[in-house]
Amino acid sequence: MGEKMNKWARAIANRIADEWDGKQDFPNDAKLLEDILSKLFMAHPEECYKLIGTGIIEEDFFDNLN
């Protein structure tokens, strides 16, 4: 389950950074945001579950990752 959770953590971090309004003007900051969120989510995977099924991460978001 660890590798799968890391994959999910990276996917969620990527999604949030990709949707950030400042991404176009600050692409390096978007990458920084993604890196930081990935590390946080991997350290605390239970936090990933809280986002699933919300307006942030749709419930079916992981269908393509499995």
C-alpha positions, 0 to 999 in steps of 0.5 A: 500500500505504501507505493500506491499511497505515494503515487496518490500523494504525488497525483493529488499534489500535482493536481492542486499545484496545476489548478493554482491560479498563479501557475501561469505567472509563477511556474517555478512556484507551482513546481515548489508547491507540488514538491512541498505538498507531495512531501507533506502528503507522503508523510501524512497519507491520511490527509490525502483521504480527507481530500477525496470526494471534495471539490478539490479531488473528485471521488473518481480521480484515482480511477485512472491511477489504479 
